[in-house]
């Protein structure tokens, strides 16, 4: 599966780390553009001055780890697509240029399925995508999630319930499935 990651699913660190970790396992091919990564980096401004520097470093690591993920901006395609928010045209243009199967986003309102379908692209929320990948590859997805969970606990300096961590990352379906299997 070929999936463009919208900036809104790259910004929350737990969600990003899970999506990138699952991609590193080869379960899907991620795509993005410099503009998508810039949007994410700029969104971290509200967390303080160090957050942007950290996000820039993480963006560089993502580019290095996934050199085929970078798609050049596509002004010609952007000019012909129509979405409710013109600021999202570049995301759809990247998806078209990358021959993506889907755009992974939390922004359903600005990526209407019928518009994307005209381009042969689906809209997926990260929870349904990760749940689907987990249902076919439970070991690999669980390994990534548990690694991200352990890293979050180290950073917090305390135990964090997995269910709460995944719910905060807007992954309730994945949390329910994983916890049901564990019990």
C-alpha positions as CSV (number, residue, x, y, z in Angstrom):
1,X,0.0,0.0,0.0
2,X,1.2,3.5,-0.9
3,X,0.1,6.2,1.6
4,X,0.6,9.9,1.8
5,X,0.9,11.0,5.4
6,X,-0.8,14.4,6.0
7,X,0.9,16.7,8.5
8,X,-1.8,16.2,11.1
9,X,-0.8,12.5,11.5
10,X,2.9,13.3,11.6
11,X,2.6,16.0,14.4
12,X,1.6,13.9,17.4
13,X,4.8,12.1,18.2
14,X,3.3,8.8,19.4
15,X,1.1,8.5,16.2
16,X,4.0,9.5,14.0
17,X,6.4,7.0,15.6
18,X,3.9,4.2,15.2
19,X,3.1,5.1,11.6
20,X,6.8,5.4,10.7
21,X,7.7,2.3,12.7
22,X,5.1,0.2,10.8
23,X,6.4,1.6,7.5
24,X,9.9,0.7,8.5
25,X,8.6,-2.9,8.9
26,X,7.6,-2.7,5.2
27,X,3.9,-2.9,5.8
28,X,3.2,0.2,3.7
29,X,5.2,2.8,1.7
30,X,4.9,6.3,3.1
31,X,5.0,9.5,1.0
32,X,5.2,13.2,1.9
33,X,6.6,16.4,0.4
34,X,8.8,19.2,1.8
35,X,5.6,21.3,2.3
36,X,3.9,18.5,4.4
37,X,7.0,18.2,6.6
38,X,7.2,22.0,6.9
39,X,3.6,22.2,8.1
40,X,4.4,19.6,10.8
41,X,7.5,21.4,11.9
42,X,5.7,24.8,12.0
43,X,2.8,23.2,14.0
44,X,5.4,22.3,16.8
45,X,6.0,26.1,17.4
46,X,3.4,26.1,20.0
47,X,5.4,23.6,22.1
48,X,8.3,26.0,22.5
49,X,11.5,27.0,20.7
50,X,13.2,23.6,21.1
51,X,10.3,21.7,19.7
52,X,10.8,23.1,16.2
53,X,14.5,22.2,16.2
54,X,13.7,18.7,17.4
55,X,11.0,18.4,14.7
56,X,13.4,19.6,12.0
57,X,15.9,16.9,13.1
58,X,13.2,14.2,13.1
59,X,12.1,15.3,9.6
60,X,15.6,14.9,8.4
61,X,15.8,11.4,9.9
62,X,12.5,10.5,8.2
63,X,13.9,11.8,4.8
64,X,17.0,9.7,5.4
65,X,15.2,6.6,6.4
66,X,12.7,6.8,3.6
67,X,14.5,8.5,0.6
68,X,11.7,7.3,-1.8
69,X,9.0,8.9,0.3
70,X,9.8,12.4,-0.8
71,X,7.6,13.7,-3.6
72,X,8.4,17.0,-5.3
73,X,5.7,19.7,-5.1
74,X,3.3,19.5,-8.0
75,X,2.0,22.9,-8.9
76,X,0.4,21.7,-12.1
77,X,-1.7,19.1,-10.3
78,X,-2.4,21.5,-7.5
79,X,-3.9,23.9,-9.9
80,X,-6.5,21.4,-11.2
81,X,-7.7,19.8,-8.0
82,X,-10.5,21.1,-5.9
83,X,-10.9,20.4,-2.2
84,X,-12.9,22.4,0.5
85,X,-9.7,23.9,1.8
86,X,-7.3,25.2,-0.9
87,X,-4.4,24.8,1.6
88,X,-4.8,21.0,1.2
89,X,-4.5,20.9,-2.6
90,X,-0.8,20.2,-2.2
91,X,-1.5,17.0,-0.2
92,X,-3.8,15.6,-2.9
93,X,-1.3,16.6,-5.6
94,X,1.4,14.6,-3.8
95,X,-0.9,11.6,-3.6
96,X,-1.7,11.8,-7.3
97,X,2.0,12.2,-8.2
98,X,3.0,9.3,-5.9
99,X,0.3,7.0,-7.3
100,X,-0.8,6.6,-3.7
101,X,-3.6,4.4,-2.7
102,X,-4.7,6.7,0.1
103,X,-4.1,9.8,2.2
104,X,-3.8,9.1,5.9
105,X,-5.4,12.0,7.7
106,X,-7.5,13.0,10.6
107,X,-9.1,15.7,8.5
108,X,-12.1,14.0,6.9
109,X,-14.0,17.2,6.3
110,X,-11.3,18.7,3.9
111,X,-10.7,15.4,2.1
112,X,-14.1,14.3,0.8
113,X,-14.1,10.7,-0.3
114,X,-16.0,11.3,-3.5
115,X,-13.4,13.9,-4.6
116,X,-10.5,11.6,-3.8
117,X,-12.2,8.7,-5.5
118,X,-12.2,10.6,-8.8
119,X,-8.4,10.4,-8.6
120,X,-8.4,6.7,-7.5
121,X,-7.4,7.6,-3.9
122,X,-9.0,6.7,-0.6
123,X,-9.0,8.7,2.6
124,X,-7.9,6.6,5.7
125,X,-7.8,7.6,9.3
126,X,-4.7,6.3,11.0
127,X,-6.7,4.2,13.5
128,X,-8.4,2.2,10.7
129,X,-5.2,1.9,8.7
130,X,-3.2,0.6,11.7
131,X,-6.0,-1.7,12.8
132,X,-6.1,-3.2,9.3
133,X,-2.3,-3.6,9.2
134,X,-2.4,-5.1,12.7
135,X,-5.1,-7.6,11.7
136,X,-2.8,-8.9,8.9
137,X,0.5,-8.5,10.7
138,X,-0.2,-8.5,14.4
139,X,3.4,-9.4,15.4
140,X,5.0,-6.6,13.5
141,X,2.5,-3.9,14.5
142,X,2.5,-5.0,18.1
143,X,6.3,-4.9,18.2
144,X,6.3,-1.3,16.9
145,X,3.5,-0.2,19.3
146,X,5.3,-1.8,22.3
147,X,8.5,-0.1,21.3
148,X,6.8,3.3,21.1
149,X,5.0,2.6,24.4
150,X,8.4,1.9,26.1
151,X,10.0,5.0,24.7
152,X,7.0,7.1,25.9
153,X,7.3,5.7,29.4
154,X,11.1,6.4,29.4
155,X,10.4,10.0,28.4
156,X,7.6,10.4,30.9
157,X,9.7,8.8,33.7
158,X,6.7,6.7,34.7
159,X,4.4,4.0,33.6
160,X,1.8,4.9,31.1
161,X,-1.2,2.6,30.5
162,X,-1.1,1.4,26.9
163,X,-4.8,2.0,26.3
164,X,-4.6,5.6,27.5
165,X,-1.5,6.2,25.3
166,X,-3.2,4.9,22.2
167,X,-6.4,6.7,22.9
168,X,-4.5,10.0,23.2
169,X,-2.9,9.1,19.9
170,X,-6.4,8.7,18.5
171,X,-6.0,5.0,18.0
172,X,-8.9,3.5,20.1
173,X,-9.7,0.7,17.6
174,X,-6.1,-0.5,17.6
175,X,-5.9,-0.2,21.4
176,X,-9.1,-2.3,21.8
177,X,-7.9,-5.0,19.4
178,X,-4.4,-5.2,20.9
179,X,-5.7,-5.3,24.5
180,X,-8.3,-7.9,23.6
181,X,-5.7,-10.2,22.1
182,X,-3.4,-9.7,25.1
183,X,-6.0,-10.8,27.6
